[in-house]
Amino acid sequence: MNQEKGTVVQITPLQVLSEKFKKQEFTIKTFDENYPQFVTFQVVNDKCDLVANLNTGDVVEVNYNLRGREWKSPEGVTKYFNTVEAWSIKLTSTPTPTPANEDVDDLPF
């Protein structure tokens, strides 16, 4: 299981591509102090409901799968595509950052 936590920075409009397929994307900024990442997740079909009540600025925990596929053009050129597909989104509170260079001494004496 893959999991990432962050703040929602963008939510795209729902795209209905056919009667049987719809998708939506949202992007989060991770909490890495030194190198925060912007990760875009996709939800499809019934999972689009997970994004319905999501707002920019929400702090979320996302469980996701990496998906990859191959596509061959009519000219015979092969291309590969990756998708980060969310299957669970949980609203959370802002985590407390741990200082990187401080020694932590939890001994009682």
C-alpha positions in Angstrom: 0.0 0.0 0.0 1.3 3.4 -0.9 0.4 6.4 1.1 1.1 10.2 1.0 0.1 13.1 3.2 -0.1 16.7 2.2 -2.2 19.8 1.6 -4.6 20.0 -1.4 -3.4 22.7 -3.8 -5.6 22.0 -6.8 -8.7 20.1 -7.8 -9.6 19.8 -11.5 -13.2 19.8 -12.8 -14.8 16.4 -13.2 -14.4 15.0 -16.8 -17.1 12.7 -18.1 -15.5 10.9 -21.0 -18.3 8.4 -21.7 -21.3 6.9 -20.1 -19.1 4.4 -18.4 -16.0 6.4 -17.7 -15.4 9.6 -15.7 -12.2 10.9 -14.0 -11.0 13.8 -11.9 -7.5 14.9 -10.7 -6.3 16.6 -7.6 -2.8 17.7 -6.5 -1.3 17.8 -3.0 1.9 19.4 -1.7 3.7 17.0 0.6 5.0 17.9 4.1 8.7 17.4 3.4 10.3 20.5 4.8 13.4 20.5 2.6 12.0 19.1 -0.7 8.2 19.3 -0.8 6.7 17.5 -3.7 3.6 18.3 -5.8 1.8 15.0 -6.5 -1.2 14.7 -8.8 -3.6 11.9 -8.2 -6.4 10.6 -10.4 -9.7 9.2 -9.3 -12.0 7.3 -11.7 -15.7 6.4 -11.9 -17.2 5.8 -8.4 -14.0 7.0 -6.7 -14.8 10.5 -8.1 -17.1 10.8 -5.1 -14.1 11.0 -2.8 -13.1 14.4 -4.3 -16.7 15.8 -4.2 -16.2 17.4 -0.7 -12.5 18.1 -1.0 -11.3 21.7 -0.9 -8.1 23.5 -1.6 -6.2 23.8 1.7 -7.5 20.6 3.1 -4.9 18.3 4.7 -5.3 14.8 3.5 -3.9 11.3 3.7 -4.1 9.5 0.3 -3.8 5.8 -0.3 -3.0 5.1 -3.9 -1.7 2.6 -6.5 0.7 3.2 -9.3 -0.6 2.2 -12.7 1.2 1.9 -16.0 0.3 1.0 -19.5 1.7 0.7 -23.0 0.2 2.3 -26.1 1.2 1.8 -29.7 0.5 4.6 -32.2 -0.8 3.8 -35.7 2.8 4.5 -36.9 4.1 1.7 -34.6 5.7 4.0 -32.0 5.4 2.6 -28.5 4.8 4.9 -25.5 4.4 4.2 -21.8 2.1 6.1 -19.4 1.9 6.2 -15.6 -1.0 7.2 -13.4 -1.1 7.7 -9.7 -4.6 6.4 -8.9 -6.1 7.3 -5.5 -8.5 4.8 -3.9 -8.9 6.3 -0.4 -8.7 9.9 0.8 -8.9 10.8 4.5 -9.1 14.3 5.9 -6.5 14.8 8.6 -5.0 17.6 10.7 -1.8 19.3 10.0 1.2 17.3 11.2 3.7 18.8 13.6 7.0 19.1 11.8 10.0 17.4 13.5 13.1 19.6 13.6 15.8 18.0 11.5 18.9 18.9 13.5 17.7 18.7 17.1 18.6 15.8 19.3 15.6 14.2 20.9 16.2 12.9 24.4 13.1 11.2 25.8 14.8 9.7 28.8 13.1 10.6 32.1 16.4 11.5 33.9 
